[in-house]
Amino acid sequence: MGLTYADSLNSTPFRANDPVDTLLADFFLAARNLRRNAQRTLVAVLTVASGIVAFLLAGGFIAWIFEDMREATIRSQLGHVQIVRPAYFEKGIADPYAFLLPANSPEQRAIEDAPGVASVTPRLAFSGLVSHGEVTIAFVGEGIDPERERPISSRIIVQEGSDLKAADQPAVLLGEGLARSLGVRPGDLVVLLATAANGSPNAVEVSVAGTFATISKEYDDVALRLPIVLARKLMRVEGATSWVVLLERTAGTASFVADQRARLPPDRFELVPWNALADFYNKTVVLFSSQVSVVKFIIGLIIVLTISNTQTMSVLERTREIGTSLAIGQRRQVVLRMFLAEGLLIGALGGLVGIALGYLLGAIISLIGIPMPPPPGMARGYVGQILIVPALAGEALLLALLTTLLASLMPAWKASRMNIVDALRHNQ
C-alpha cells in the first residue's frame, strides 16, 4: 500500500493547517506515488514530451517563417515606417504628384536625428512604359537615392550586373521578371517613357545596371528602380512621394510612430507602419497561425487521451488503497487533489523534457537547414530553420500542464467518489 496523506504530513516538515504546506504535501505525495510505477510514469512523461517537441518544431518553423518574411518585407520594399502626405495611400494612385513631400526639409532631418533611426531615404513613385527594340512593357518604378537606400534594401538581391551607385547615375535596375520579358541584360540600353506631372510626355534613355529579385515574384515582374535625380527629371517634379524609415529594431516601430505623430503636424504628414501596408504578410500570418492552432489541438487531444488512460489505470490499481484511506478518515477532496497533482507533475516533467529536446532538435535542424520549394507568389525556394522563442516555449509548457490537468480530472473525480465498502472488497 502507498503512502497516505497523513503519512506524508508525519514524515515531512509540512504543517497541516498551512495552505502552502498542504499544497506542497500534495505534490510530495504525488511524486512518491508516481515513483511506485516508474515505467508507466516514464511512458506518460515521454508521451507528453513527444507532443511538446512536435508542437515546438512546428511552431518554431512557422515562427521562423514569420520573422524571415517580416524582415524580407521590411528590408526589400516597405521599410519600418513610411511618411507620406495625408490620404496618399487612398488617393495618391490617381494623382501621386499632388501629394509630394519637400526635398531636404527640416522635418526630414529631424526624423533622421530621432533615437532608434538607422536610415531615412526619399522615394519617388512613378509609372510608364519601358522599351527595348520592338518590345514595350508597362512598369511600376521608384526613384531612389542608392546610398541612402542601401541599408533599407538589404534583402533585395542583385541577380546580374550591379546595384545602382549614385543618385544621378544614368542607369536603371530592373526586376528580373521585367528584364526577362524585355529580353535585356546588364549593359543594354532601354527607353523609359512616362507622362510627367504637368501632363506632357517625357522620355529618358538609360543603360541596364543589373537585375534584382525580392520575395515577391509579382513585384519583380513589373518593377524597376531609377536614381531619384533621373526620376525627378523624367517626371519634372521635385521632392518625393514618401520618406522611408529604417529603424534599428523592428520592435520599436510602434513607439517610433507614436512619438513622431506627436511631433509632426497631422495635416501635413501621415506615418504608416510597415504592418499596415504588408497585406500578403498579414494574410500569411493569419493562415499559418490557424494551422498552428490545429496542430496544438491535435497534440492536446493525444496527450489528454494518453494521460487519462494512464491515470485511470492508476486509479484501478490503487482502488483498495483509496478505500483504506477513505475508511481511516481521509477526506475525498484530498484524494481528488492527490490525483490532480500527479497529473500536473507528469505535465511539468513532460513539458520541461519536451522543451529541452525541442531546443536541441531545433538547433540541429537549423544547422542542417530545411530545403523548401518556392511558395505561391515567389520565384525561388528557401532554406528554412527552427526559431523557438521564449513565448513559444512558455506556450508549450502551459499546453502540457493544462492537457495533463484536464486528463486527470475524470480519473481523480472517480477516485474521490468511490464507495468505501466496494473499494475495500476490490479483487477479493
N, C-alpha and C positions, 0 to 999 in steps of 0.2 A: 504494500500500500504506500502511496506517495505522501508527501508532507501535507498536513492540514494547515489551514490559515493560522490557527493557534500555535502550531509547531513553529511556523516561520517567525511569528512575533516573539516567541520564547527564546528562539535560538539566535536572534539578531538584536541590535540595539534599537529597533523600531518601537515607537510608542503608539499604543492602540488608539489613543484619543487625538492624535495629531494627524490632520488631513494629509500633510505631505508625507509623513512616515507611513501612513496607511497606503498611500499610492505606491511608495517605494516597496512596501511589503508585498503588494500585489504583483509587481514586476519581479521581485526576488523569488516569490513562489512560482511564478510563471516560468522563469528561467530554469529553476530546479526541475520543474515538470517536463520542460522541453528536452532536458538532458537525459531523461529516462528512456526516451526512444530517439537516440541521436540520429539513426539512419533516416527515419521518417522526417525528422526536423531538417536534416541536411537536404533531402529531396525537396521539401517545401521551400526552403531558403533559395536553393538553386533555381527552382521554378520561377520564383519572384525575380531573382537576379536576371534570369534569361529574358523575361519580359521587359525589365528595365533596360537591359542592354539593347534590345531590339528598338525600344522607344527612343533611346538616346541616339542610336545610329541613324534612325530615320529622321528624327527631329534635328539632329546635328547636320545632316546633309541638306535639309531644307533651310536651316539657319544659314549655312554657308552660301547657298544659292541666293537667299535674300540679301546677305551682305555684299556678295560679289556683284550682283545685279544692281544693287543700290549705288555702290561706288562707281561701277561702269557707267551708269546713267548720269551720275553727277559729273564724272570726270571725262565724259565724251560729248555731252550735249548741254546739260542744264546748269551746271554749277550748283552751289548750295542755295543761292538766292538770286533771283533776277529782279532788278529795279527798273521799272518802266513808268510811263505816264499812266494815270488812272484810265481804266477801261481799254487799255491797249489790247489785251488778250481777247476781249469781247468784240471790239470794233476795228482793231488795227489791221486785220487781214484785208479789209476792203481799201483802207487808206492808211498804210503804215507811216507815211511821212507827215501826217497830221499829228503824230504822237512822238516827235523826235525829242530826245534829251540833248542838252547842250554839250558841246565839246569842252574839255578841260575846265569844268565848273568847280566852284569851291565845295559843293556838296559831294562831288565825286572824290575830291581829295580828302574830305573829312571821313568818308567811308573807308578809304584806303588806310587811314590812320587809326581806325577803330580797333579795339582789342579783339584778338582772335581772327583777324582777317589775313589770309595768306596772299590773295591777289584779287584785283578788280580789273576787268577788261571791258571795253566797249564793243558792241556788236551792231552791225547794220544789216537788217534782214531785207532781202530783195529777191526778185524772181524774174525770169525771162526765158530766152532761148539760147542754146549753145549749139554752134555749128562747126562741123569739120568735114570738108569735102562736100559730099552730097547729103550728108546726114545732119538733121536738125532736131533737137530734142529739148523739151521744156525742162527747166531746172528750178530748184529752190536754193538760193545762195545766202551766204553770210559773209559780210565784210568783217575781218578780224585784224587785231594787232598781234602778229605772230609771237612777239616776245612776251607780251602780257598773257596771251592765250595759252602758252606752252604748259604751265602748271595746271591749268584748268582742264586742258585736253590731253592729259597724260594717258588716258585709256583709248585714245584714237590711234590706231595702228597704221603707220605708213607702209603700204604693201610694196609699192615700187617707187623708184625715184627718191625724192627728198621732201621734207616738210618746207613750208614757207619760212623765209628767213627775215624779211623786213616788211614794214608797213607799206612801203611804196614799190615793192618788187613786182615787175610786170609778169606775174606768173599766177597760175591757179592750181588748186589742189582738188582733184575730182574724187567723188565716191567711186569705189571700184565697180559697182554696177553701172553707174553712168559712164565711166570710162570704157567699159566693155561694150555698152550699147553704141557709143560713138566710134569705137574701134581705134582709140588713140593710146599712145604710150608716152612716158616721160620724154620731153623734148619736142613733141608735136605742137603745132600751133592750132588754137581754136579761137572762134569769134563769139563773144558774148553780146547778145542783143537784148535790150530792155527798154521799157518805157520809163523815162525819167520822171522825177517828181512833178515837173511842170507840164507833163503830158506829151512831150516831144520824144521821138525815138532817139536812141543813142546806142553806140556800139564801141567795143574795145577788143583789140586782138592781143592775146596773151599766150605764153607757152605753158605747157603742162609740166608743173614741177614734179608731181607724183600722184599717186592714188592712195586712198585711205579706206579703212574699214572700221566700223563701230559694231556694237552689239545688235543693231537693227539693220537687217537687210533692206527693208523698205526705205529707210533713210538713205542708205548708201546708193540706192538705185536712182536717186534724183538730186542728191546734194552736191554742192561744191563750196569751196572756201576761197575767198579772194582777199588780198591785202586791203585793209579798210580805206587807205588813201585812194586806191583804184576804184573801190566800190562807191565811194562818195563822188568821185569824178564821173563814174558811169551813171549814177542816179541824180547827179547835180544837186547834192544836199551837203549839209554839214551836220555834225553831231552823230547820234547813234539811236537805234530803236530800243536798246536795252543796255544796262550795265550788269555784267555777270560777276557774282561774288563767289570766290572760293574761300572757305573757312579752314582753319587749322583742324577742327574737329567737327564731324557731322552731327554729333550730339549737341553742339552749341547752336544749331540752326534756329531753334525756336526762340532762345534768349536773344540772339542777334536781331531777329526780325522784330521782336517786341521792343528792344532798345532803340532800333533805328526808326520804327514807326512813331515813337515818341519824339524823335529829333527832327525828322523830315516832314515838311508840310504835306498833309494828306491830299490837298487839292492839286499838288504838283508831282508827287511821287507815290508809286504803289510798290510795295515789296511783296514778292510772290515766292514762297519757299519751294524747293525742288519737288517735294511730295505732292504739291498741288498741281504740278504740270506732268508728273510721271504716271500717266494713265495706265500704260502697259504694266509698269511695275506694280501699281496698286492692285490691278486685277489679278496679277500673278500671285501676290501675297494672299489675297482672299481665297484663291483656288487652292494653293498649297496648304494654307492653314486649315482649310476644311479637310484635306486629305490627312493631315497630322491628327486632327480630331478623331477621324475614323480609325486610324491606327491606334490611338490611345484607347478608344472604346473597345476595340477587339482585344488588345492586350489586357485591359482591365477585366474584361469578361473571362478570359482564360485564367487569370490569377484568381478571380472570385470563385470560379468553379473548382479549381485545384485546391485552394486553401480551404474552401468549405468542405470538400470531401475529406481532407486531412483532419480538420477539426472534428468532423462527425465521427471518424474512426477513433479519434482520441476519446471522445465522449463515450462511445460504446465500450471501449476497453476499460474505462475507469468508472463504469456505472456503479459497481459495488463501493468503490472508494467514495464516490459522490454521495451515495446513500448513507454511508457511515458518517461522513462529515455533517450531513444534514441531521442525522439522528442524534449526534452529540451537541447539537445546538448551533452549528454554523449557519449564518443567515443566507438566504437564497441569493441576495444581491452580491454577496461575497463570491459565490460560485460563478455568477454571471461575470463579475469583474475579472475573475481569475482567467477565464477562457478568452475574454476580450484582450486582456494583457498578453496572453500567449500569441494571439493573432497579431497584435501590434509589434511584439518582439520579432516575429517572423518577418513582418513587413519591413521593420527597421533594418534587420540584418540583411535581408534580401536586397533592399534598396541600396544600402551602402556598398555591398559587394557588387551589385549591378552598376552603380555609378563608377566605382574603381575600374571594373572591367571595361565599361563603356569608354572612359577616358583613355585607357590603354589601347583598346582596339581602334578608337577614333584616331589616335596619333599614328598608329601603324598604317591604317588605311590612307590617311592623309599623306604620309610619307611616300606610299606607293602611287597614290592617285587613282581616281575613278574615271576612266575614259567614257565620255558621254557623246552621243550623236548630236548634230545641230538641232536645237529646239525649233518649234514653229516660229517663223519670223526672223531667224538668224541664219547666217551663211555658213557658220563654222561650228564644229563641236568644241568641247572644252574638257579640261581635266578637273573633276570635282574633288572636294575634300570634305572632311567632317569637322564641323565647328560646334563644340559643346560648350555653351556659355553657362555661367553660374545659375542664371534664371532657369535654363532648361534642366540642369541637374536638380535644382530645388523642386521643379515641377515633377520630375521623375520620382524623387523621394516621397513627395506628397501623394503621388499616384500609388506607390507601393503601400503606404500607410493606410490610405482610405480604402483601397480594394481589400486588403487583408482584414481590416476592421469590419468592413461590410460582410466579408465572407464568414467572419466569426460570429456574427450576430445571431443567426438562427441556431447553430450548434450550442452557443452559450445560453441562449434562452431555453432550449430544450433541457440542457443540463440543470439549469436553476429551477425548472418546474417539475422535476422528477418526483414521482411518488416514492416516499422513503421505503415503504414495505416492499414494493415491487423492485426497487433498486437493490435492496439487501438480498432479495431472493434471486437476483440475476445470476445465470449459469449454475444454478443449483438443481 
